[in-house]
Amino acid sequence: MAKSTDPKKIVLAYSGGLDTSVILPWLKKRYPGVKLVAFAAELGQGDELSGIEKKAYASGADEVIVKDLRKEFAEQYCFPMLRAQATYELDYMLGTSIARPLIAKHQVLVAKQTKADAVGHGATGKGNDQVRFELTYKALAPSLKIISPWKDQAFIDDGLTDRETAIDYAKAHNIPIDQTKKKIYSRDRNLWHISHEGDEIEHPDREPDWKRCLVMSVPVEKAPNKAEYVEVEFKAGNPIAVNGKKLEGHDIIATLNAIGGKHAVGTTVLVENRLVGMKSRGVYETPGGTILYQAHKALEQLTLERDLYHQKQQLALKYGELTYYGQWFHPLREALQAFVDQSNQVVTGTAKVKLYKGSALAVGASSPKSLYDTKLASFTMSGYDITAARGFIDLLGLPMQVRGAVQGVPKD
């Protein structure tokens, strides 16, 4: 029997994957009479959304809403992060992290549109995504109820404790799924990347099965033996063209994904520190994003003044951490964005990136805002006061000189 505190209508972040497919009918059982809105976001995940409406209805949804958010995802989420040059623990390019706040934001909008009183997700109680979804809900709609089955004891009591038991549950309840116990990778794909977890990847002493695992890219052994060059044009830190052709933001990423994937660019295997405390291991493919980061960095090196560039590099670590932790709508991230965007006003020009056997190397860049002075950079002393550095060195070294004279040199 329904309780007065039970949600009346839930907007569920629905991907069509194993977890959310199982959750739809389970919610019907958990909350008798509840209405379920399955919300799916088109973020460039390929053919994964094919037939998703039919699948959602077959799994128990009362209403299905699909939104194409590729342009917004690229230009209002991926590109601000690109301008920051943000990563998490240096190697993770935040592909899943950056997508969750966008999905959750639109869940909130759909909840308002459909007069729902709750939002929900299928993230597990061990992962980062539960935090990313729920922090966004709290920031944008604190009055909505949050439904998280993987943290509900009733879910566990029904035997749903892992992906294998979820497969059993789906079969027992005639829920259409693609996963099998032999095909057990947990994947998240969008325009920016695809992540892979599970099976042999969970064992840090084993090399991932690249042939079975990779989707957007080829194994490096299968990459062409001839290098390819790609030019990316930027305006105020935003990519606007590839090889001279102006494109929308999401088309730029898709184009570079195809080019980079062919050359095995942007594949990494990483043991990372999850927000919730444990370490996890994943394989990430980010071909287009890797090219964009290298091209953007080359232009920043040309156009940003030294102290500004160094400070920006330090702040990028915090920006990446906030994004990973699901704090996209945190005031600190928003304040950092203002700094990032101001610094990027001069990041305009074109960078050339060489792609070869898994490598993306920026080999050239030009900008009308370049601070690079060939005469100053050369070894020619003509026109340069060669004595100017003497006083500078004396003053810079004065504290070290006094300390050495008074206290001596520390012993090893």
matplotlib code that plots the C-alpha trace (Angstrom):
import matplotlib.pyplot as plt

x = [0.0, 1.3, 2.4, 1.7, 5.5, 5.9, 6.7, 3.7, 5.7, 9.4, 11.6, 14.2, 17.5, 17.1, 19.9, 18.4, 21.2, 21.0, 20.6, 17.9, 16.0, 15.8, 14.9, 11.8, 9.7, 11.2, 10.0, 6.5, 6.6, 8.4, 5.9, 2.4, 0.6, 3.7, 4.0, 7.3, 8.8, 11.9, 14.1, 16.9, 19.5, 21.0, 24.7, 26.2, 26.2, 25.9, 23.1, 22.5, 19.3, 17.9, 14.5, 14.8, 11.2, 9.9, 12.3, 11.3, 7.6, 8.2, 10.1, 7.3, 7.6, 4.4, 6.0, 9.2, 11.0, 14.2, 16.1, 18.9, 21.5, 24.6, 25.1, 24.5, 26.8, 29.6, 29.4, 28.3, 29.9, 32.8, 34.2, 34.2, 36.1, 38.5, 39.2, 40.2, 42.4, 40.9, 41.6, 41.3, 44.5, 46.1, 44.9, 41.1, 39.4, 36.2, 33.9, 31.3, 31.8, 30.9, 27.8, 26.0, 25.2, 23.7, 21.5, 20.4, 19.7, 17.3, 15.7, 14.8, 13.4, 11.3, 10.1, 8.8, 7.3, 5.5, 4.7, 6.7, 7.7, 10.8, 13.9, 15.9, 18.9, 20.4, 23.9, 25.2, 26.1, 29.8, 30.2, 30.8, 27.7, 25.3, 27.0, 27.0, 23.3, 22.2, 24.4, 22.9, 19.4, 20.1, 21.6, 18.8, 15.7, 16.2, 12.5, 12.4, 12.5, 15.6, 15.1, 18.2, 17.3, 20.9, 20.9, 17.5, 17.6, 14.5, 16.4, 19.1, 16.5, 15.1, 18.5, 19.7, 23.3, 25.4, 25.2, 24.9, 21.9, 20.4, 20.6, 18.8, 16.2, 15.7, 15.3, 12.8, 10.7, 10.9, 12.8, 14.6, 18.4, 21.4, 23.9, 24.8, 27.1, 29.7, 29.4, 29.7, 31.6, 29.9, 30.2, 29.3, 29.4, 28.8, 30.1, 33.3, 34.3, 33.5, 34.5, 34.8, 34.8, 34.4, 35.7, 39.5, 39.8, 39.0, 42.3, 45.2, 47.8, 46.2, 46.3, 42.8, 41.6, 41.9, 40.2, 37.1, 37.1, 37.7, 34.8, 35.7, 39.4, 41.5, 44.3, 47.6, 48.9, 46.1, 46.7, 48.0, 51.8, 51.6, 51.0, 48.1, 48.0, 44.8, 44.4, 42.0, 41.1, 40.1, 38.4, 38.6, 39.4, 36.6, 37.2, 35.4, 36.9, 38.7, 41.0, 39.6, 35.9, 33.7, 31.5, 29.1, 30.7, 29.3, 30.3, 33.8, 34.1, 32.5, 34.8, 37.9, 36.7, 36.6, 40.1, 41.7, 40.1, 41.6, 45.0, 44.4, 44.6, 43.2, 43.1, 44.2, 44.0, 43.7, 43.5, 41.7, 40.7, 36.9, 35.2, 33.6, 37.0, 38.0, 40.2, 38.8, 40.3, 38.9, 39.7, 38.9, 38.7, 38.7, 40.1, 38.6, 39.0, 42.7, 43.3, 41.4, 43.3, 46.7, 45.7, 44.3, 47.3, 49.6, 47.7, 47.7, 51.5, 51.7, 49.2, 49.1, 51.4, 53.7, 52.2, 48.7, 49.5, 51.1, 48.2, 45.7, 47.5, 47.2, 43.5, 42.9, 43.6, 40.8, 38.5, 39.0, 38.4, 35.2, 33.9, 34.8, 33.1, 29.9, 30.1, 29.5, 26.9, 29.1, 29.9, 33.6, 33.5, 31.5, 34.0, 36.9, 35.1, 35.0, 38.8, 39.2, 37.1, 38.8, 42.2, 40.9, 39.9, 43.3, 43.4, 42.7, 44.4, 45.2, 47.1, 48.4, 48.4, 50.3, 48.5, 50.6, 50.3, 48.4, 50.2, 48.6, 51.5, 50.9, 53.7, 52.8, 50.6, 49.9, 47.9, 47.3, 47.6, 50.9, 53.4, 56.2, 58.9, 61.4, 64.0, 63.8, 63.7, 66.8, 70.4, 71.2, 72.1, 71.7, 69.2, 69.1, 70.6, 72.9, 73.6, 70.0, 69.9, 72.8, 70.8, 67.7, 69.8, 71.3, 67.9, 66.3, 69.2, 69.7, 67.6, 69.5, 72.8, 72.2, 71.0, 74.1, 76.4, 74.7, 73.3, 75.4, 74.4, 72.1, 73.7, 72.2]
y = [0.0, 3.4, 5.7, 9.4, 10.1, 8.0, 9.8, 10.3, 10.8, 10.1, 11.4, 8.7, 9.3, 6.5, 5.2, 1.9, 0.1, -2.7, -0.8, 1.7, -1.0, -3.1, -0.1, 0.9, -2.1, -2.3, 1.2, 0.2, -2.5, -0.3, 2.6, 1.3, 3.6, 5.7, 7.3, 6.9, 9.3, 7.8, 10.7, 10.0, 12.5, 12.3, 13.1, 11.5, 7.9, 6.4, 3.9, 3.2, 5.2, 3.2, 1.9, 3.4, 4.6, 1.1, -0.4, 2.0, 1.5, -2.3, -1.9, 0.0, 3.6, 5.6, 8.4, 8.7, 12.0, 12.1, 15.3, 16.0, 17.8, 17.3, 21.0, 22.2, 19.4, 20.4, 24.1, 24.7, 21.8, 20.3, 23.5, 25.4, 22.4, 22.5, 26.2, 25.3, 22.4, 20.4, 16.8, 14.6, 13.0, 14.2, 11.3, 11.3, 13.8, 13.8, 12.4, 10.9, 13.5, 16.4, 14.7, 14.0, 17.6, 18.3, 15.2, 16.0, 19.6, 18.5, 15.9, 18.8, 20.7, 17.7, 17.3, 20.8, 20.3, 17.1, 18.2, 15.3, 15.4, 13.2, 12.5, 9.3, 7.6, 4.2, 4.9, 2.5, 3.2, 2.7, 5.0, 8.7, 9.2, 9.0, 12.1, 13.9, 13.4, 14.2, 17.3, 18.7, 17.9, 19.6, 22.7, 23.2, 21.8, 21.2, 20.5, 17.4, 13.9, 11.9, 8.3, 6.1, 2.4, 1.2, 2.8, 1.5, -1.6, -2.9, -3.1, -5.2, -7.3, -8.2, -9.8, -6.9, -6.7, -6.6, -6.6, -10.4, -10.4, -7.5, -9.7, -12.5, -10.1, -8.8, -12.2, -13.2, -10.2, -10.2, -6.9, -6.4, -6.0, -6.4, -7.5, -11.0, -12.5, -13.1, -9.5, -7.7, -4.5, -1.4, 1.3, 5.0, 6.7, 10.2, 12.6, 13.3, 9.8, 6.2, 4.5, 0.8, -1.0, -4.5, -8.0, -8.1, -4.3, -4.6, -6.5, -4.0, -6.6, -7.5, -5.7, -4.9, -6.9, -4.1, -6.0, -6.7, -3.5, -0.6, 1.0, 4.5, 3.7, 1.0, -0.7, 1.1, -1.9, -1.4, 2.4, 3.5, 3.5, 7.1, 10.2, 12.5, 16.2, 18.0, 21.8, 23.2, 26.9, 28.6, 31.9, 33.0, 29.5, 27.8, 25.5, 26.8, 24.9, 21.7, 21.7, 25.1, 24.0, 25.9, 23.5, 23.4, 22.4, 18.9, 18.3, 19.4, 16.8, 14.1, 14.9, 14.7, 11.5, 9.8, 11.1, 10.5, 7.1, 5.9, 6.7, 5.2, 8.6, 9.3, 5.8, 5.5, 2.9, 4.4, 3.5, 6.5, 7.6, 7.7, 10.4, 7.8, 6.5, 3.4, 3.0, 1.8, 1.0, 1.9, 2.2, 5.6, 6.6, 10.3, 10.7, 14.1, 15.6, 14.7, 16.5, 19.5, 19.7, 19.5, 22.1, 24.5, 24.0, 25.0, 28.2, 29.0, 28.6, 31.2, 33.7, 33.7, 35.8, 33.7, 34.4, 34.1, 30.8, 29.3, 30.3, 28.9, 25.5, 25.4, 26.3, 23.6, 21.0, 22.3, 22.8, 19.2, 18.0, 20.0, 18.5, 15.0, 15.4, 16.5, 20.1, 21.7, 24.1, 24.9, 28.6, 27.9, 26.2, 29.1, 31.6, 29.6, 29.6, 33.4, 33.4, 30.8, 32.6, 35.9, 34.4, 32.7, 35.9, 35.9, 32.2, 32.7, 31.1, 27.8, 24.8, 21.8, 18.4, 15.4, 12.0, 8.9, 5.5, 6.7, 10.1, 13.5, 16.1, 19.8, 20.5, 24.1, 27.0, 30.6, 33.4, 37.1, 37.4, 35.6, 36.9, 35.0, 37.4, 35.6, 38.3, 38.0, 34.2, 33.9, 33.7, 37.0, 39.7, 42.6, 45.1, 43.5, 44.9, 42.0, 43.6, 43.9, 40.4, 41.1, 43.2, 41.0, 37.9, 39.8, 40.8, 37.4, 35.6, 37.9, 35.8, 32.7, 34.5, 35.8, 32.5, 30.7, 33.2, 33.1, 29.6, 27.7, 25.1, 22.3, 18.9, 16.1]
z = [0.0, -0.9, 1.9, 2.1, 1.9, -1.2, -4.5, -6.8, -10.0, -10.6, -13.4, -13.8, -15.7, -18.2, -20.4, -21.6, -19.9, -17.4, -14.2, -15.3, -17.2, -14.0, -11.9, -13.8, -12.9, -9.5, -8.7, -9.7, -7.0, -4.5, -4.8, -5.7, -8.1, -8.9, -12.3, -14.0, -16.6, -18.3, -19.3, -21.9, -23.0, -26.5, -25.8, -28.8, -27.5, -31.0, -31.6, -27.9, -28.0, -30.9, -29.9, -26.4, -26.2, -27.0, -24.5, -21.7, -22.1, -22.2, -18.9, -17.1, -18.0, -18.2, -20.2, -22.2, -22.9, -25.1, -25.6, -28.0, -25.9, -28.0, -28.8, -25.3, -24.0, -26.3, -26.1, -22.5, -20.7, -22.6, -24.0, -20.7, -19.2, -22.3, -21.7, -18.2, -19.4, -16.5, -15.8, -12.8, -11.5, -14.8, -17.0, -16.7, -19.1, -17.1, -19.8, -17.5, -14.8, -17.2, -18.5, -15.3, -14.2, -17.7, -17.5, -13.9, -14.9, -17.6, -15.3, -13.0, -16.0, -17.0, -13.4, -13.5, -16.9, -15.9, -12.3, -10.9, -7.2, -7.4, -9.6, -9.6, -11.0, -11.4, -10.0, -7.5, -3.8, -4.5, -7.4, -8.1, -10.3, -7.3, -5.9, -9.3, -9.9, -6.3, -5.8, -9.0, -7.9, -4.5, -6.2, -8.7, -7.1, -3.4, -2.8, -5.1, -3.5, -4.6, -5.4, -5.4, -5.5, -5.1, -1.7, -0.8, 1.5, -0.2, -3.4, -1.8, 0.0, -3.5, -4.3, -6.5, -5.3, -8.5, -12.3, -12.4, -10.1, -12.1, -15.2, -13.4, -12.3, -15.8, -17.2, -14.5, -15.1, -19.0, -19.1, -22.4, -21.9, -24.1, -21.3, -20.6, -17.9, -20.6, -21.8, -18.5, -19.2, -17.7, -20.2, -20.3, -23.7, -24.9, -27.4, -25.3, -24.5, -23.6, -20.3, -19.7, -16.3, -15.2, -16.1, -16.6, -16.3, -12.5, -12.1, -12.0, -12.8, -16.1, -19.5, -20.8, -23.7, -26.2, -29.1, -27.0, -25.1, -27.5, -29.2, -30.5, -31.2, -32.7, -30.7, -31.3, -33.2, -35.7, -36.2, -39.6, -40.2, -41.7, -39.5, -40.1, -39.4, -38.2, -37.7, -35.2, -35.1, -31.9, -31.0, -27.4, -26.3, -28.1, -31.1, -34.2, -37.2, -38.1, -41.1, -42.2, -42.0, -39.6, -37.6, -34.7, -31.4, -31.3, -34.9, -34.1, -31.4, -33.5, -36.4, -34.2, -32.6, -36.0, -36.9, -33.6, -33.1, -36.4, -35.0, -31.5, -29.9, -26.4, -24.9, -21.3, -18.6, -15.2, -11.5, -10.0, -6.5, -6.4, -4.4, -2.1, -1.0, -2.9, -5.9, -9.2, -12.6, -16.0, -19.6, -21.2, -24.8, -25.5, -29.0, -30.0, -26.6, -26.5, -29.8, -28.6, -25.3, -27.1, -29.7, -27.0, -24.8, -27.7, -28.2, -24.5, -24.4, -27.2, -25.8, -22.0, -19.9, -17.7, -14.2, -15.6, -17.3, -14.2, -11.9, -14.4, -14.4, -10.6, -10.7, -13.4, -10.7, -8.5, -11.4, -12.4, -8.9, -8.5, -11.8, -10.8, -7.5, -9.2, -8.0, -11.4, -10.0, -7.0, -6.6, -6.6, -10.0, -11.3, -10.0, -11.4, -14.7, -14.7, -14.3, -17.0, -19.5, -18.9, -19.5, -22.6, -24.3, -26.1, -26.9, -30.6, -33.5, -35.1, -33.9, -35.9, -34.2, -35.5, -34.9, -35.0, -33.3, -30.2, -30.0, -30.5, -30.6, -31.2, -33.7, -34.6, -33.7, -34.8, -33.2, -33.8, -30.0, -29.7, -27.2, -28.8, -30.1, -32.4, -31.8, -28.0, -28.1, -30.3, -29.0, -30.7, -28.1, -30.5, -29.1, -25.7, -22.5, -21.5, -18.1, -17.0, -15.6, -13.1, -10.8, -11.2, -10.1, -7.2, -5.8, -6.5, -4.9, -1.9, 0.6, -0.4, -0.2, 3.3, 4.5, 3.1, 4.7, 8.2, 8.5, 6.1, 3.6, 4.9, 5.1, 3.0]

ax = plt.figure().add_subplot(projection="3d")
ax.plot(x, y, z, "-o")
ax.set_aspect("equal")
plt.show()
